[in-house]
Amino acid sequence: SPDGQQTPFLPFIEVVRGSFQVSAGEGEKDVARKLEMGLTALGLHSVRNLGLLLHLLGLKSPEEALTGLDGVLIGLRTRELLQQLLEARCRLSPVVMVIEDLHWSDSASEELLGKIVDSEAKLRLLLLHTRRPEYMPTWLDRPAATKLGLEPLPAGDIRRLMQARLGVEVLPEAFARRVTEKAEGNALFAEEIVSF
């Protein structure tokens, strides 16, 4: 994460939230009910699996769910469960998994992604990720991986983006040139600059 603290399986927390339609700030009982229903539908329901997912989301697990598991075993069992969840979802229908800012990943997530990419199971999975160019996942050279480099946006596209963001037809030339130079072809930077 940007603050230097690494949360285990951070990219997968959002994947779990999306898969089980869990919103941030939702009540614990509602979250537990959704997780229980989803695990049952995937044929993966158990008290331990429910406890592992609640723990992953930072919520209280049932008393008996994680009995006998220390931090290392919780991490191992969570990794196994996440892979099983993904495989089960891919059997139901094709899955697109989007992970932004992969460069902030922790080592547990990196290892799990490597196992998913190397999996013997032929998953109907499209994994899309964004990352900084200097971060190179270990699995990037696998035959199943394809790199798509994003080139900087041309100045004309940055200008149109600014016009749309500001809701104007014409931009002062000096302003447009200055923002284009500062943004260096990055659409997010251009939007942030004109938002101030």
N, C-alpha and C positions, 0 to 999 in steps of 0.2 A: 504494500500500500504506500501511498505518497508519504505518510508519516514515518516510514521505516519499520513499523510493526507489521509482521506478517501473520495474517490469520490463516490457519490451515484450511485448504480447500475453498479459499475465497471466491474464485471464479464459479465454483459449483454451487455456492449458496444461491446465487441468482438463477442458476439453472434449476435448482430444486424449487425455488419460489415460483418460477414460471411453470414448471411441470405440474405442480400441485395447486396452482392458482392461489398462492398465498401472498397477501399484500403486507408490506412493511407496516408495523404498528397494529396489525390485526390481533385480536384477543387470543390468548394461549389455547383456550378450549376449542375455538374455531380452527386454529392452525392444526391442533392435534387431530380433530375430526377429519379435516381435509387430507392430512397425511395418511391417516388410517384408511380412509376410503380409497385413496390412490394406491397405497401399498397393496390393499386387498385386490383391487382391479388388476394389478400387475402380477399377482400371485406371490408377493413378497412380504405379506403381512406377518409380523411377529412383534412381540413386546420389545425385543432387543432392537429390531430395525426401526420401530417407531421411536424408541429412545435415542438411537443414533442420529436420526434426522432432527429430532427436537434439539438435541445437543448441538448439532451442526448449526442450527438456526439461532443458537444462543438462548434456548428456552429450557425450562425445567423438564427433565425426563421422569417417567414413572419410577418410583423407588427401586423396583426389582429389575428395571430394564438394563442397567449397565453394571449390575453386581458382578464382581470378580474381574472387571476390566480396569486396567490402569490407563494412563494417558496414551501410552504407546499402542496398547491393544485397541483402544477406542479409535485411534487414527487408522490402524490397519483394517479394522472392521468397517469403518466408515468408507475407506477407499474401496473395499470389496463391494459394499452395498451400492456405492455410486456407480461402479462399473455394471453391476447387475441391473440397476434401475435403467441405465442407458441402453443396455442390451435388450431389456424387456420392452422399453418404449420403441426401440427400432424394429422389434418383431411386429408390433401393432401397426406402425406406419413409418414412413420415412421421417427422419428428424433433422432439423437444422439447429445446430447449437452455435450460438454467437457469444464469443468472449472478447470483450474490449480490454485494451491495455494489458495484454498478456505478459508484458515485461514486469508487471507488479506481482506476478504469480509467486507463490511459495513453492518450496521443493516438493511437498506432498502433491500439489496440483500438477506440477511439471511431470512428476513420476506417473501419476494417473493418466494424464494426457498421452504420455508415451505408451503406456499399456493399451490405451484405447486405440491409438493409431496402429500399433503393432498387433492388435488383437487377431487371433485366428478366426474368430467369429466374423463373418462378413456382415458388417453392420450397414444398414441403410441410413447412413449418417453423413451429413455435410457439416464439417466443423469450419466455421469462419472466425477468424480472429484478427484483431488489430494489435500491432506492437511497434515499438520503436525499432528502427532498422538495425541498431547495434545489438539488440537482443536476438539471439539465434536459438530457438528451441532445438533440443537434441534430435527430435524426430523430423525436422524440416527437410532432411535429405532423403526421406523414405519415398519409395515409388508412388505411394498413395497421396503424397503431399504435392500441391501445386502452389507456387508463389505468384501472387499478382501484386506488382509494385504500383503504388499510387504516385503518380507524378504530380508536381505542384500544379495548382489551377492556373491557367493563363490569366493575365491581367484583365482581359475582357470579361471572363467569368467572375472574377473577384468583384469587378465593377457592378455587374448585374446582380450579384448576391447582395452587395451593399445597397443598391437601389431598392431591391425587394425588401430587405430588412428595414430600411428607413421609410419605405413607402413613397419614394420620390421618383420622378421621371429623369431628372437631371441632377448630377452631382457637381459641385465646384471642382474644377480640374485639379487644383493644388491638393485638396482634401483627398480626392480619389487616388492620386499618385502617391501621396504620403501613406495612406492606409495600405495600398497595394504593396509598397516597399516594405512596410513593417510586417505585413502578414506573410510575406515570402511564399505565396502560393498556398497557404494553409487556410481553408475555409473557416475552420473554427476560430482561428486567430482573427480573421477579418470580422467575423460576427461579434466577437468579444470586443474588438476595438471600437466598432460603431455602436455598441450597446452602452458605452460610457457616456 
